[in-house]
Amino acid sequence: MLFLAVFCGFLAEYQLEHTIEHQREKQYIRSLVSDIKSDVSQLEKIDQDWSGNVDAADTVLKHLAGKEISTNSGPVLPAFYRSMGFTDFISNDGTIQQLKNSGGMRLVRKSKIVDSIMAYQKTIDIATIQQVYMSDAMQFKNRVTDLFDIIHIINGTGNENIPLLAQDRKAINSAYTYILEWRGLCMQLKVLGNDIKECGKRLLQIIYEQYGIK
């Protein structure tokens, strides 16, 4: 009888622990769903800013390839500053980091969910690296700004034609190349942002199917 009582106590304790882990699992999943929805919403807004970078870069490239900029550079400078810089995507990854760092990932019983979480995080990591690279690339924007008489443009009346400071084609070609490469980086970031959104939406769909949590 003593053995049976001990055994029953063990089973009850095991069942309680099992129930608690299931509850924690669902809490993690609910929190993860909230984080992913927040990421997707953020990216949908940021994508408009990134598109603005690309459009402004197109404007600068068009003017740099033309002849008028040599004698009338003022209208191009605002487009250049609109093209530079970018809105950072900062993932709401608190739940994923907690799952990874606290060993909580073992609580997620569905292997398909675990694989999808890791794929989602990997996509975010790639975008983060891209943003760091772009931040480094911005340090060389003087390849463009050195062409412009910025003091004259800022303090001018706005009605006068202000020529470029550097008129040689090599300097203009260097600036054009820089903006072309920057445009490519912005386009790549847009693609990565879309990849994150699609990966996140797929993960949400799998969670809906596996857990019924929305």
C-alpha positions, 0 to 999 in steps of 0.5 A: 500500500505504501508503494502504491501511495508513493507511486500514485503521488509520483504520477500526480506530481508528473501529471501536474508538471506536465500540465504546467509545461503545457500551459507555459508552452501555450503562453510562449506561443501566444507571446510569439504570435503577438511578436510576429504580428508586430513585426509584420505590421512594422515592416508594412509601414517601413517598406514605404520608407524604403521605397522612398529611398529607392525613388529618391536614388532614382532621381539622383541617378537621373540628374547625375547622368544628365548635363544640367546638373553641372550648372544647376545642382541645387535641386538634386541635393534634397533628393540625395539626402532623401535617398540616404539613411533608412528606417531600421527594422527592429524585430520584436524578438523577445519571445524567441530569445527567451525560448532560446536562452532559457531552454524554453524551446524544449517546451514547444512539442511541435517540431514543425513549429520549432523549425519554422521559428528558427527559419524566421529568426534566420531571415531576421538575422540576415536583414540585421546584417544587411542594415549594419552593412548599409550603415557602414556604407553611409560613411562614404556618402562624401563621394556625392556631397563633395560634388556640391557647393552645399554652403552656397545651396543652403544659403542661396536664394533658391532662384539661382543656378549653382554649379557643381564644385567638382566638374570632372567626369571621374568624380561624377562617375564615382558619385553615380556608382555610389548611388547606384550601389546604395539603391541596390542595397535599399532594394535588397533590404526591401526584398529581405523585409518581404521575406521576413513578412512572408516567413512570419505569416507562414509561421503564424498559419502553422501556429493557427493549425497546430495550436488553434491560437490566433 
